[in-house]
Amino acid sequence: MSTLSTHVLDATTGTPAAGVHVALAGADGSVLGTGRTDDDGRIRALTDEPLPPGTYTLTFGTGEWFAERDIVPFYPEVVVTFRISVAGNHFHVPLLLSPFAYSTYRGS
């Protein structure tokens, strides 16, 4: 079984994106966990249970987060689909965010 965390950074200000809503779903679309990023832009664990190998989706509520700052973004949400192929590892999915672009990668 594996664990999962995320971190969202606002590229326009160079600061953590606190308060971004994030949902974790399984391949069947069932929601496995939700949360909001803390003051450091992090969610250290999206579920109480470890994740078995499989395909998962993280949905970041970027439109809501930008709207709270009176910014109209191009992307109302960011959806990142990834695969855990080996049990027992920790997976970290960072998101670097701006109103008109985003990037992500497999972190550590």
C-alpha positions, 0 to 999 in steps of 0.5 A, a space after each residue: 500500500 502507498 501514501 499520497 500527498 500534494 503541494 500547490 504553489 502559486 507561480 504568480 506570487 511565488 507563495 504557497 496556495 493555501 485553501 485550494 480544495 483537492 479531491 482524490 478519486 479512484 479509477 471508478 470515480 469514487 471519491 476516496 478523500 478530500 481536503 484543503 491545502 494548509 498555510 504551506 500549500 500542502 495536504 500531507 495525506 488525502 486518505 486515512 488508508 494507504 492506497 493499493 496499486 491502481 489509477 487515481 485522479 486528483 482534482 484541484 479546485 483552481 477556479 474557486 481558489 482564483 475567484 476568491 482572489 478576484 482573478 478569472 482563470 482559464 482553467 476552472 479546475 486541474 485534473 491530474 490522473 496518475 498510476 501507482 504501480 508498486 505498493 509501499 511507496 510514498 507518492 507526492 504530486 505537486 502543482 505549480 499554478 497560475 491563472 493561465 498555466 499549470 505544471 505537475 510532476 511526480 515529487 518525492 
